[in-house]
């Protein structure tokens, strides 16, 4: 479940519908050799060399969207 491109994606007429797209994406995911971000060597290296650890202040500042009001 969930939105392929993230929440709030526009729905356009004439595009591939979720019932068609969903099984294709689940199949691709099942075949992927790297499925989880915490297993991604590049992500782990970024944390080790720059971001320190998940939810560090530097990671929060650079990777998370903050609502400005």
PQR file of N, CA, C, O and H, with PARSE charges and radii, in Angstrom:
ATOM      1  N   UNK A   1       0.804  -1.182   0.000 -0.4000 1.5000
ATOM      2  CA  UNK A   1       0.000   0.000   0.000 -0.0000 2.0000
ATOM      3  C   UNK A   1       0.848   1.245   0.000  0.5500 1.7000
ATOM      4  O   UNK A   1       2.071   1.182   0.119 -0.5500 1.4000
ATOM      5  N   UNK A   2       0.205   2.354  -0.132 -0.4000 1.5000
ATOM      6  CA  UNK A   2       0.895   3.625  -0.143 -0.0000 2.0000
ATOM      7  C   UNK A   2       1.088   4.155  -1.551  0.5500 1.7000
ATOM      8  O   UNK A   2       0.844   3.454  -2.533 -0.5500 1.4000
ATOM      9  H   UNK A   2      -0.789   2.406  -0.229  0.4000 1.0000
ATOM     10  N   UNK A   3       1.524   5.383  -1.635 -0.4000 1.5000
ATOM     11  CA  UNK A   3       1.721   6.033  -2.923 -0.0000 2.0000
ATOM     12  C   UNK A   3       3.115   5.725  -3.462  0.5500 1.7000
ATOM     13  O   UNK A   3       4.102   5.806  -2.730 -0.5500 1.4000
ATOM     14  H   UNK A   3       1.722   5.952  -0.837  0.4000 1.0000
ATOM     15  N   UNK A   4       3.191   5.377  -4.726 -0.4000 1.5000
ATOM     16  CA  UNK A   4       4.457   5.015  -5.355 -0.0000 2.0000
ATOM     17  C   UNK A   4       5.458   6.146  -5.262  0.5500 1.7000
ATOM     18  O   UNK A   4       6.613   5.916  -4.905 -0.5500 1.4000
ATOM     19  H   UNK A   4       2.389   5.312  -5.321  0.4000 1.0000
ATOM     20  N   UNK A   5       5.042   7.360  -5.576 -0.4000 1.5000
ATOM     21  CA  UNK A   5       5.936   8.508  -5.556 -0.0000 2.0000
ATOM     22  C   UNK A   5       5.868   9.297  -4.261  0.5500 1.7000
ATOM     23  O   UNK A   5       6.424  10.393  -4.184 -0.5500 1.4000
ATOM     24  H   UNK A   5       4.104   7.547  -5.866  0.4000 1.0000
ATOM     25  N   UNK A   6       5.211   8.780  -3.259 -0.4000 1.5000
ATOM     26  CA  UNK A   6       5.023   9.510  -2.011 -0.0000 2.0000
ATOM     27  C   UNK A   6       3.615  10.064  -1.942  0.5500 1.7000
ATOM     28  O   UNK A   6       2.908  10.111  -2.948 -0.5500 1.4000
ATOM     29  H   UNK A   6       4.759   7.890  -3.322  0.4000 1.0000
ATOM     30  N   UNK A   7       3.220  10.475  -0.781 -0.4000 1.5000
ATOM     31  CA  UNK A   7       1.868  10.998  -0.596 -0.0000 2.0000
ATOM     32  C   UNK A   7       1.622  12.289  -1.366  0.5500 1.7000
ATOM     33  O   UNK A   7       2.545  13.071  -1.593 -0.5500 1.4000
ATOM     34  H   UNK A   7       3.795  10.437   0.037  0.4000 1.0000
ATOM     35  N   UNK A   8       0.399  12.503  -1.759 -0.4000 1.5000
ATOM     36  CA  UNK A   8       0.015  13.746  -2.405 -0.0000 2.0000
ATOM     37  C   UNK A   8       0.310  13.809  -3.891  0.5500 1.7000
ATOM     38  O   UNK A   8       0.321  14.894  -4.472 -0.5500 1.4000
ATOM     39  H   UNK A   8      -0.351  11.867  -1.575  0.4000 1.0000
ATOM     40  N   UNK A   9       0.549  12.671  -4.512 -0.4000 1.5000
ATOM     41  CA  UNK A   9       0.819  12.665  -5.945 -0.0000 2.0000
ATOM     42  C   UNK A   9      -0.465  12.943  -6.704  0.5500 1.7000
ATOM     43  O   UNK A   9      -1.522  12.423  -6.346 -0.5500 1.4000
ATOM     44  H   UNK A   9       0.540  11.789  -4.040  0.4000 1.0000
ATOM     45  N   UNK A  10      -0.385  13.767  -7.759 -0.4000 1.5000
ATOM     46  CA  UNK A  10      -1.590  14.059  -8.535 -0.0000 2.0000
ATOM     47  C   UNK A  10      -2.054  12.817  -9.302  0.5500 1.7000
ATOM     48  O   UNK A  10      -1.247  11.980  -9.706 -0.5500 1.4000
ATOM     49  H   UNK A  10       0.473  14.189  -8.050  0.4000 1.0000
ATOM     50  N   UNK A  11      -3.341  12.722  -9.488 -0.4000 1.5000
ATOM     51  CA  UNK A  11      -3.922  11.632 -10.265 -0.0000 2.0000
ATOM     52  C   UNK A  11      -4.298  12.210 -11.617  0.5500 1.7000
ATOM     53  O   UNK A  11      -5.041  13.189 -11.693 -0.5500 1.4000
ATOM     54  H   UNK A  11      -3.997  13.402  -9.159  0.4000 1.0000
ATOM     55  N   UNK A  12      -3.785  11.605 -12.688 -0.4000 1.5000
ATOM     56  CA  UNK A  12      -4.075  12.097 -14.031 -0.0000 2.0000
ATOM     57  C   UNK A  12      -4.792  11.020 -14.826  0.5500 1.7000
ATOM     58  O   UNK A  12      -4.492   9.832 -14.704 -0.5500 1.4000
ATOM     59  H   UNK A  12      -3.182  10.810 -12.626  0.4000 1.0000
ATOM     60  N   UNK A  13      -5.726  11.444 -15.625 -0.4000 1.5000
ATOM     61  CA  UNK A  13      -6.437  10.520 -16.502 -0.0000 2.0000
ATOM     62  C   UNK A  13      -5.475   9.958 -17.537  0.5500 1.7000
ATOM     63  O   UNK A  13      -4.589  10.665 -18.016 -0.5500 1.4000
ATOM     64  H   UNK A  13      -5.970  12.409 -15.725  0.4000 1.0000
ATOM     65  N   UNK A  14      -5.649   8.693 -17.879 -0.4000 1.5000
ATOM     66  CA  UNK A  14      -4.837   8.078 -18.916 -0.0000 2.0000
ATOM     67  C   UNK A  14      -3.511   7.528 -18.431  0.5500 1.7000
ATOM     68  O   UNK A  14      -2.712   7.065 -19.244 -0.5500 1.4000
ATOM     69  H   UNK A  14      -6.369   8.119 -17.489  0.4000 1.0000
ATOM     70  N   UNK A  15      -3.252   7.563 -17.143 -0.4000 1.5000
ATOM     71  CA  UNK A  15      -2.001   7.018 -16.615 -0.0000 2.0000
ATOM     72  C   UNK A  15      -2.243   5.596 -16.122  0.5500 1.7000
ATOM     73  O   UNK A  15      -3.386   5.150 -16.013 -0.5500 1.4000
ATOM     74  H   UNK A  15      -3.902   7.939 -16.482  0.4000 1.0000
ATOM     75  N   UNK A  16      -1.167   4.901 -15.829 -0.4000 1.5000
ATOM     76  CA  UNK A  16      -1.280   3.531 -15.331 -0.0000 2.0000
ATOM     77  C   UNK A  16      -1.989   3.547 -13.982  0.5500 1.7000
ATOM     78  O   UNK A  16      -1.649   4.347 -13.110 -0.5500 1.4000
ATOM     79  H   UNK A  16      -0.239   5.263 -15.918  0.4000 1.0000
ATOM     80  N   UNK A  17      -2.945   2.690 -13.812 -0.4000 1.5000
ATOM     81  CA  UNK A  17      -3.730   2.670 -12.579 -0.0000 2.0000
ATOM     82  C   UNK A  17      -3.081   1.774 -11.526  0.5500 1.7000
ATOM     83  O   UNK A  17      -2.355   0.841 -11.871 -0.5500 1.4000
ATOM     84  H   UNK A  17      -3.221   2.040 -14.520  0.4000 1.0000
ATOM     85  N   UNK A  18      -3.334   2.047 -10.257 -0.4000 1.5000
ATOM     86  CA  UNK A  18      -2.745   1.235  -9.180 -0.0000 2.0000
ATOM     87  C   UNK A  18      -2.970  -0.269  -9.313  0.5500 1.7000
ATOM     88  O   UNK A  18      -2.039  -1.033  -9.056 -0.5500 1.4000
ATOM     89  H   UNK A  18      -3.924   2.805  -9.978  0.4000 1.0000
ATOM     90  N   UNK A  19      -4.164  -0.734  -9.702 -0.4000 1.5000
ATOM     91  CA  UNK A  19      -4.322  -2.190  -9.814 -0.0000 2.0000
ATOM     92  C   UNK A  19      -3.393  -2.828 -10.856  0.5500 1.7000
ATOM     93  O   UNK A  19      -3.060  -4.008 -10.751 -0.5500 1.4000
ATOM     94  H   UNK A  19      -4.920  -0.114  -9.910  0.4000 1.0000
ATOM     95  N   UNK A  20      -2.981  -2.055 -11.848 -0.4000 1.5000
ATOM     96  CA  UNK A  20      -2.045  -2.561 -12.854 -0.0000 2.0000
ATOM     97  C   UNK A  20      -0.609  -2.386 -12.363  0.5500 1.7000
ATOM     98  O   UNK A  20       0.214  -3.290 -12.511 -0.5500 1.4000
ATOM     99  H   UNK A  20      -3.252  -1.096 -11.933  0.4000 1.0000
ATOM    100  N   UNK A  21      -0.315  -1.253 -11.794 -0.4000 1.5000
ATOM    101  CA  UNK A  21       1.048  -0.923 -11.397 -0.0000 2.0000
ATOM    102  C   UNK A  21       1.507  -1.665 -10.144  0.5500 1.7000
ATOM    103  O   UNK A  21       2.667  -2.067 -10.055 -0.5500 1.4000
ATOM    104  H   UNK A  21      -0.984  -0.518 -11.674  0.4000 1.0000
ATOM    105  N   UNK A  22       0.627  -1.848  -9.197 -0.4000 1.5000
ATOM    106  CA  UNK A  22       0.991  -2.436  -7.914 -0.0000 2.0000
ATOM    107  C   UNK A  22       1.645  -3.816  -8.036  0.5500 1.7000
ATOM    108  O   UNK A  22       2.704  -4.021  -7.443 -0.5500 1.4000
ATOM    109  H   UNK A  22      -0.316  -1.522  -9.270  0.4000 1.0000
ATOM    110  N   UNK A  23       1.073  -4.766  -8.770 -0.4000 1.5000
ATOM    111  CA  UNK A  23       1.733  -6.084  -8.879 -0.0000 2.0000
ATOM    112  C   UNK A  23       3.104  -5.998  -9.552  0.5500 1.7000
ATOM    113  O   UNK A  23       4.014  -6.753  -9.212 -0.5500 1.4000
ATOM    114  H   UNK A  23       0.213  -4.599  -9.252  0.4000 1.0000
ATOM    115  N   UNK A  24       3.245  -5.084 -10.499 -0.4000 1.5000
ATOM    116  CA  UNK A  24       4.537  -4.911 -11.162 -0.0000 2.0000
ATOM    117  C   UNK A  24       5.596  -4.438 -10.175  0.5500 1.7000
ATOM    118  O   UNK A  24       6.723  -4.932 -10.178 -0.5500 1.4000
ATOM    119  H   UNK A  24       2.505  -4.471 -10.775  0.4000 1.0000
ATOM    120  N   UNK A  25       5.224  -3.478  -9.330 -0.4000 1.5000
ATOM    121  CA  UNK A  25       6.177  -2.953  -8.354 -0.0000 2.0000
ATOM    122  C   UNK A  25       6.527  -3.978  -7.285  0.5500 1.7000
ATOM    123  O   UNK A  25       7.686  -4.086  -6.884 -0.5500 1.4000
ATOM    124  H   UNK A  25       4.308  -3.077  -9.328  0.4000 1.0000
ATOM    125  N   UNK A  26       5.535  -4.730  -6.821 -0.4000 1.5000
ATOM    126  CA  UNK A  26       5.818  -5.774  -5.833 -0.0000 2.0000
ATOM    127  C   UNK A  26       6.745  -6.834  -6.418  0.5500 1.7000
ATOM    128  O   UNK A  26       7.617  -7.347  -5.717 -0.5500 1.4000
ATOM    129  H   UNK A  26       4.593  -4.642  -7.146  0.4000 1.0000
ATOM    130  N   UNK A  27       6.566  -7.169  -7.701 -0.4000 1.5000
ATOM    131  CA  UNK A  27       7.425  -8.140  -8.367 -0.0000 2.0000
ATOM    132  C   UNK A  27       8.856  -7.614  -8.475  0.5500 1.7000
ATOM    133  O   UNK A  27       9.807  -8.346  -8.201 -0.5500 1.4000
ATOM    134  H   UNK A  27       5.857  -6.752  -8.271  0.4000 1.0000
ATOM    135  N   UNK A  28       9.011  -6.358  -8.869 -0.4000 1.5000
ATOM    136  CA  UNK A  28      10.346  -5.763  -8.946 -0.0000 2.0000
ATOM    137  C   UNK A  28      11.018  -5.748  -7.575  0.5500 1.7000
ATOM    138  O   UNK A  28      12.207  -6.045  -7.455 -0.5500 1.4000
ATOM    139  H   UNK A  28       8.238  -5.764  -9.091  0.4000 1.0000
ATOM    140  N   UNK A  29      10.257  -5.405  -6.554 -0.4000 1.5000
ATOM    141  CA  UNK A  29      10.800  -5.361  -5.200 -0.0000 2.0000
ATOM    142  C   UNK A  29      11.249  -6.746  -4.740  0.5500 1.7000
ATOM    143  O   UNK A  29      12.301  -6.885  -4.115 -0.5500 1.4000
ATOM    144  H   UNK A  29       9.291  -5.164  -6.652  0.4000 1.0000
ATOM    145  N   UNK A  30      10.463  -7.755  -5.044 -0.4000 1.5000
ATOM    146  CA  UNK A  30      10.801  -9.117  -4.629 -0.0000 2.0000
ATOM    147  C   UNK A  30      12.086  -9.606  -5.293  0.5500 1.7000
ATOM    148  O   UNK A  30      12.822 -10.405  -4.712 -0.5500 1.4000
ATOM    149  H   UNK A  30       9.609  -7.642  -5.551  0.4000 1.0000
ATOM    150  N   UNK A  31      12.357  -9.130  -6.506 -0.4000 1.5000
ATOM    151  CA  UNK A  31      13.548  -9.557  -7.247 -0.0000 2.0000
ATOM    152  C   UNK A  31      14.781  -8.705  -6.942  0.5500 1.7000
ATOM    153  O   UNK A  31      15.895  -9.085  -7.301 -0.5500 1.4000
ATOM    154  H   UNK A  31      11.760  -8.481  -6.977  0.4000 1.0000
ATOM    155  N   UNK A  32      14.599  -7.574  -6.294 -0.4000 1.5000
ATOM    156  CA  UNK A  32      15.704  -6.650  -6.044 -0.0000 2.0000
ATOM    157  C   UNK A  32      16.732  -7.266  -5.100  0.5500 1.7000
ATOM    158  O   UNK A  32      16.378  -7.909  -4.111 -0.5500 1.4000
ATOM    159  H   UNK A  32      13.693  -7.265  -6.002  0.4000 1.0000
ATOM    160  N   UNK A  33      17.996  -7.062  -5.416 -0.4000 1.5000
ATOM    161  CA  UNK A  33      19.053  -7.568  -4.541 -0.0000 2.0000
ATOM    162  C   UNK A  33      19.251  -6.660  -3.332  0.5500 1.7000
ATOM    163  O   UNK A  33      19.710  -7.111  -2.282 -0.5500 1.4000
ATOM    164  H   UNK A  33      18.283  -6.540  -6.219  0.4000 1.0000
ATOM    165  N   UNK A  34      18.913  -5.413  -3.475 -0.4000 1.5000
ATOM    166  CA  UNK A  34      19.040  -4.455  -2.367 -0.0000 2.0000
ATOM    167  C   UNK A  34      17.670  -3.828  -2.147  0.5500 1.7000
ATOM    168  O   UNK A  34      17.207  -3.033  -2.965 -0.5500 1.4000
ATOM    169  H   UNK A  34      18.540  -5.047  -4.328  0.4000 1.0000
ATOM    170  N   UNK A  35      17.029  -4.182  -1.051 -0.4000 1.5000
ATOM    171  CA  UNK A  35      15.648  -3.759  -0.830 -0.0000 2.0000
ATOM    172  C   UNK A  35      15.476  -2.766   0.306  0.5500 1.7000
ATOM    173  O   UNK A  35      14.438  -2.109   0.388 -0.5500 1.4000
ATOM    174  H   UNK A  35      17.405  -4.827  -0.386  0.4000 1.0000
ATOM    175  N   UNK A  36      16.443  -2.640   1.169 -0.4000 1.5000
ATOM    176  CA  UNK A  36      16.271  -1.817   2.357 -0.0000 2.0000
ATOM    177  C   UNK A  36      17.356  -0.758   2.429  0.5500 1.7000
ATOM    178  O   UNK A  36      18.529  -1.050   2.193 -0.5500 1.4000
ATOM    179  H   UNK A  36      17.286  -3.173   1.103  0.4000 1.0000
ATOM    180  N   UNK A  37      16.974   0.462   2.752 -0.4000 1.5000
ATOM    181  CA  UNK A  37      17.951   1.552   2.802 -0.0000 2.0000
ATOM    182  C   UNK A  37      19.034   1.310   3.846  0.5500 1.7000
ATOM    183  O   UNK A  37      20.178   1.720   3.651 -0.5500 1.4000
ATOM    184  H   UNK A  37      16.022   0.699   2.943  0.4000 1.0000
ATOM    185  N   UNK A  38      18.692   0.651   4.952 -0.4000 1.5000
ATOM    186  CA  UNK A  38      19.709   0.415   5.986 -0.0000 2.0000
ATOM    187  C   UNK A  38      20.712  -0.679   5.588  0.5500 1.7000
ATOM    188  O   UNK A  38      21.673  -0.924   6.317 -0.5500 1.4000
ATOM    189  H   UNK A  38      17.762   0.318   5.110  0.4000 1.0000
ATOM    190  N   UNK A  39      20.498  -1.336   4.443 -0.4000 1.5000
ATOM    191  CA  UNK A  39      21.473  -2.272   3.898 -0.0000 2.0000
ATOM    192  C   UNK A  39      22.275  -1.650   2.751  0.5500 1.7000
ATOM    193  O   UNK A  39      23.176  -2.287   2.208 -0.5500 1.4000
ATOM    194  H   UNK A  39      19.717  -1.138   3.851  0.4000 1.0000
ATOM    195  N   UNK A  40      21.955  -0.431   2.391 -0.4000 1.5000
ATOM    196  CA  UNK A  40      22.600   0.244   1.270 -0.0000 2.0000
ATOM    197  C   UNK A  40      23.966   0.770   1.708  0.5500 1.7000
ATOM    198  O   UNK A  40      24.063   1.564   2.644 -0.5500 1.4000
ATOM    199  H   UNK A  40      21.222   0.087   2.833  0.4000 1.0000
ATOM    200  N   UNK A  41      25.019   0.322   1.025 -0.4000 1.5000
ATOM    201  CA  UNK A  41      26.381   0.713   1.401 -0.0000 2.0000
ATOM    202  C   UNK A  41      26.590   2.217   1.301  0.5500 1.7000
ATOM    203  O   UNK A  41      27.268   2.800   2.147 -0.5500 1.4000
ATOM    204  H   UNK A  41      24.940  -0.323   0.264  0.4000 1.0000
ATOM    205  N   UNK A  42      26.024   2.853   0.288 -0.4000 1.5000
ATOM    206  CA  UNK A  42      26.180   4.297   0.124 -0.0000 2.0000
ATOM    207  C   UNK A  42      25.507   5.069   1.261  0.5500 1.7000
ATOM    208  O   UNK A  42      26.049   6.060   1.749 -0.5500 1.4000
ATOM    209  H   UNK A  42      25.473   2.380  -0.399  0.4000 1.0000
ATOM    210  N   UNK A  43      24.336   4.615   1.676 -0.4000 1.5000
ATOM    211  CA  UNK A  43      23.632   5.258   2.789 -0.0000 2.0000
ATOM    212  C   UNK A  43      24.437   5.090   4.073  0.5500 1.7000
ATOM    213  O   UNK A  43      24.629   6.052   4.817 -0.5500 1.4000
ATOM    214  H   UNK A  43      23.896   3.810   1.279  0.4000 1.0000
ATOM    215  N   UNK A  44      24.906   3.880   4.333 -0.4000 1.5000
ATOM    216  CA  UNK A  44      25.695   3.629   5.541 -0.0000 2.0000
ATOM    217  C   UNK A  44      26.983   4.432   5.549  0.5500 1.7000
ATOM    218  O   UNK A  44      27.387   4.936   6.597 -0.5500 1.4000
ATOM    219  H   UNK A  44      24.751   3.098   3.729  0.4000 1.0000
ATOM    220  N   UNK A  45      27.635   4.560   4.407 -0.4000 1.5000
ATOM    221  CA  UNK A  45      28.855   5.346   4.308 -0.0000 2.0000
ATOM    222  C   UNK A  45      28.568   6.827   4.568  0.5500 1.7000
ATOM    223  O   UNK A  45      29.348   7.511   5.230 -0.5500 1.4000
ATOM    224  H   UNK A  45      27.307   4.150   3.556  0.4000 1.0000
ATOM    225  N   UNK A  46      27.443   7.314   4.042 -0.4000 1.5000
ATOM    226  CA  UNK A  46      27.062   8.718   4.283 -0.0000 2.0000
ATOM    227  C   UNK A  46      26.887   8.996   5.775  0.5500 1.7000
ATOM    228  O   UNK A  46      27.316  10.036   6.274 -0.5500 1.4000
ATOM    229  H   UNK A  46      26.808   6.759   3.504  0.4000 1.0000
ATOM    230  N   UNK A  47      26.259   8.064   6.476 -0.4000 1.5000
ATOM    231  CA  UNK A  47      26.102   8.231   7.922 -0.0000 2.0000
ATOM    232  C   UNK A  47      27.446   8.133   8.629  0.5500 1.7000
ATOM    233  O   UNK A  47      27.741   8.934   9.515 -0.5500 1.4000
ATOM    234  H   UNK A  47      25.910   7.219   6.070  0.4000 1.0000
ATOM    235  N   UNK A  48      28.248   7.172   8.250 -0.4000 1.5000
ATOM    236  CA  UNK A  48      29.537   6.968   8.918 -0.0000 2.0000
ATOM    237  C   UNK A  48      30.476   8.157   8.728  0.5500 1.7000
ATOM    238  O   UNK A  48      31.199   8.536   9.650 -0.5500 1.4000
ATOM    239  H   UNK A  48      28.008   6.521   7.530  0.4000 1.0000
ATOM    240  N   UNK A  49      30.464   8.741   7.537 -0.4000 1.5000
ATOM    241  CA  UNK A  49      31.421   9.803   7.232 -0.0000 2.0000
ATOM    242  C   UNK A  49      30.888  11.218   7.438  0.5500 1.7000
ATOM    243  O   UNK A  49      31.668  12.162   7.560 -0.5500 1.4000
ATOM    244  H   UNK A  49      29.877   8.433   6.788  0.4000 1.0000
ATOM    245  N   UNK A  50      29.551  11.371   7.477 -0.4000 1.5000
ATOM    246  CA  UNK A  50      29.052  12.745   7.523 -0.0000 2.0000
ATOM    247  C   UNK A  50      27.854  12.939   8.447  0.5500 1.7000
ATOM    248  O   UNK A  50      27.847  13.864   9.259 -0.5500 1.4000
ATOM    249  H   UNK A  50      28.917  10.604   7.378  0.4000 1.0000
ATOM    250  N   UNK A  51      26.859  12.096   8.336 -0.4000 1.5000
ATOM    251  CA  UNK A  51      25.601  12.333   9.048 -0.0000 2.0000
ATOM    252  C   UNK A  51      25.588  11.822  10.483  0.5500 1.7000
ATOM    253  O   UNK A  51      24.643  12.095  11.223 -0.5500 1.4000
ATOM    254  H   UNK A  51      26.865  11.344   7.676  0.4000 1.0000
ATOM    255  N   UNK A  52      26.600  11.098  10.881 -0.4000 1.5000
ATOM    256  CA  UNK A  52      26.781  10.564  12.225 -0.0000 2.0000
ATOM    257  C   UNK A  52      25.895   9.350  12.505  0.5500 1.7000
ATOM    258  O   UNK A  52      26.415   8.238  12.602 -0.5500 1.4000
ATOM    259  H   UNK A  52      27.367  10.876  10.279  0.4000 1.0000
ATOM    260  N   UNK A  53      24.588   9.520  12.636 -0.4000 1.5000
ATOM    261  CA  UNK A  53      23.676   8.405  12.897 -0.0000 2.0000
ATOM    262  C   UNK A  53      22.266   8.841  12.553  0.5500 1.7000
ATOM    263  O   UNK A  53      21.992  10.040  12.495 -0.5500 1.4000
ATOM    264  H   UNK A  53      24.166  10.422  12.557  0.4000 1.0000
ATOM    265  N   UNK A  54      21.357   7.889  12.320 -0.4000 1.5000
ATOM    266  CA  UNK A  54      19.974   8.255  12.035 -0.0000 2.0000
ATOM    267  C   UNK A  54      19.404   9.140  13.143  0.5500 1.7000
ATOM    268  O   UNK A  54      19.609   8.890  14.331 -0.5500 1.4000
ATOM    269  H   UNK A  54      21.580   6.915  12.367  0.4000 1.0000
ATOM    270  N   UNK A  55      18.704  10.150  12.735 -0.4000 1.5000
ATOM    271  CA  UNK A  55      18.061  11.129  13.616 -0.0000 2.0000
ATOM    272  C   UNK A  55      19.048  12.048  14.324  0.5500 1.7000
ATOM    273  O   UNK A  55      18.663  12.759  15.253 -0.5500 1.4000
ATOM    274  H   UNK A  55      18.538  10.353  11.770  0.4000 1.0000
ATOM    275  N   UNK A  56      20.320  12.050  13.904 -0.4000 1.5000
ATOM    276  CA  UNK A  56      21.252  13.037  14.457 -0.0000 2.0000
ATOM    277  C   UNK A  56      20.766  14.420  14.030  0.5500 1.7000
ATOM    278  O   UNK A  56      19.986  14.532  13.084 -0.5500 1.4000
ATOM    279  H   UNK A  56      20.633  11.473  13.150  0.4000 1.0000
ATOM    280  N   UNK A  57      21.206  15.452  14.700 -0.4000 1.5000
ATOM    281  CA  UNK A  57      20.751  16.797  14.341 -0.0000 2.0000
ATOM    282  C   UNK A  57      21.153  17.145  12.911  0.5500 1.7000
ATOM    283  O   UNK A  57      20.401  17.815  12.205 -0.5500 1.4000
ATOM    284  H   UNK A  57      21.839  15.361  15.469  0.4000 1.0000
ATOM    285  N   UNK A  58      22.330  16.697  12.478 -0.4000 1.5000
ATOM    286  CA  UNK A  58      22.768  16.974  11.113 -0.0000 2.0000
ATOM    287  C   UNK A  58      21.874  16.240  10.109  0.5500 1.7000
ATOM    288  O   UNK A  58      21.475  16.818   9.098 -0.5500 1.4000
ATOM    289  H   UNK A  58      22.941  16.152  13.052  0.4000 1.0000
ATOM    290  N   UNK A  59      21.560  14.976  10.381 -0.4000 1.5000
ATOM    291  CA  UNK A  59      20.678  14.203   9.496 -0.0000 2.0000
ATOM    292  C   UNK A  59      19.289  14.824   9.451  0.5500 1.7000
ATOM    293  O   UNK A  59      18.693  14.941   8.380 -0.5500 1.4000
ATOM    294  H   UNK A  59      21.884  14.506  11.202  0.4000 1.0000
ATOM    295  N   UNK A  60      18.780  15.215  10.592 -0.4000 1.5000
ATOM    296  CA  UNK A  60      17.449  15.833  10.640 -0.0000 2.0000
ATOM    297  C   UNK A  60      17.417  17.140   9.852  0.5500 1.7000
ATOM    298  O   UNK A  60      16.460  17.406   9.126 -0.5500 1.4000
ATOM    299  H   UNK A  60      19.264  15.120  11.462  0.4000 1.0000
ATOM    300  N   UNK A  61      18.443  17.938   9.993 -0.4000 1.5000
ATOM    301  CA  UNK A  61      18.514  19.227   9.309 -0.0000 2.0000
ATOM    302  C   UNK A  61      18.574  19.042   7.797  0.5500 1.7000
ATOM    303  O   UNK A  61      17.924  19.781   7.058 -0.5500 1.4000
ATOM    304  H   UNK A  61      19.221  17.722  10.584  0.4000 1.0000
ATOM    305  N   UNK A  62      19.349  18.060   7.326 -0.4000 1.5000
ATOM    306  CA  UNK A  62      19.591  17.907   5.897 -0.0000 2.0000
ATOM    307  C   UNK A  62      18.601  16.983   5.188  0.5500 1.7000
ATOM    308  O   UNK A  62      18.366  17.152   3.992 -0.5500 1.4000
ATOM    309  H   UNK A  62      19.877  17.459   7.926  0.4000 1.0000
ATOM    310  N   UNK A  63      18.024  16.028   5.881 -0.4000 1.5000
ATOM    311  CA  UNK A  63      17.223  15.019   5.207 -0.0000 2.0000
ATOM    312  C   UNK A  63      15.727  15.120   5.432  0.5500 1.7000
ATOM    313  O   UNK A  63      14.960  14.480   4.712 -0.5500 1.4000
ATOM    314  H   UNK A  63      18.215  15.892   6.853  0.4000 1.0000
ATOM    315  N   UNK A  64      15.291  15.892   6.394 -0.4000 1.5000
ATOM    316  CA  UNK A  64      13.875  15.940   6.723 -0.0000 2.0000
ATOM    317  C   UNK A  64      13.276  17.280   6.336  0.5500 1.7000
ATOM    318  O   UNK A  64      13.914  18.326   6.460 -0.5500 1.4000
ATOM    319  H   UNK A  64      15.913  16.411   6.979  0.4000 1.0000
ATOM    320  N   UNK A  65      12.048  17.228   5.869 -0.4000 1.5000
ATOM    321  CA  UNK A  65      11.315  18.434   5.505 -0.0000 2.0000
ATOM    322  C   UNK A  65      10.711  19.024   6.766  0.5500 1.7000
ATOM    323  O   UNK A  65      10.046  18.336   7.540 -0.5500 1.4000
ATOM    324  H   UNK A  65      11.531  16.378   5.769  0.4000 1.0000
ATOM    325  N   UNK A  66      10.953  20.289   6.952 -0.4000 1.5000
ATOM    326  CA  UNK A  66      10.394  20.974   8.120 -0.0000 2.0000
ATOM    327  C   UNK A  66       9.345  21.956   7.649  0.5500 1.7000
ATOM    328  O   UNK A  66       9.561  22.714   6.703 -0.5500 1.4000
ATOM    329  H   UNK A  66      11.494  20.848   6.323  0.4000 1.0000
ATOM    330  N   UNK A  67       8.225  21.935   8.309 -0.4000 1.5000
ATOM    331  CA  UNK A  67       7.150  22.854   7.976 -0.0000 2.0000
ATOM    332  C   UNK A  67       7.523  24.252   8.465  0.5500 1.7000
ATOM    333  O   UNK A  67       7.859  24.467   9.630 -0.5500 1.4000
ATOM    334  H   UNK A  67       8.050  21.319   9.078  0.4000 1.0000
ATOM    335  N   UNK A  68       7.451  25.168   7.547 -0.4000 1.5000
ATOM    336  CA  UNK A  68       7.743  26.558   7.916 -0.0000 2.0000
ATOM    337  C   UNK A  68       6.441  27.329   7.965  0.5500 1.7000
ATOM    338  O   UNK A  68       5.604  27.194   7.072 -0.5500 1.4000
ATOM    339  H   UNK A  68       7.179  24.994   6.601  0.4000 1.0000
ATOM    340  N   UNK A  69       6.267  28.109   8.966 -0.4000 1.5000
ATOM    341  CA  UNK A  69       4.983  28.771   9.082 -0.0000 2.0000
ATOM    342  C   UNK A  69       5.081  30.148   9.466  0.5500 1.7000
ATOM    343  O   UNK A  69       4.062  30.826   9.599 -0.5500 1.4000
ATOM    344  H   UNK A  69       6.947  28.218   9.692  0.4000 1.0000
TER
END
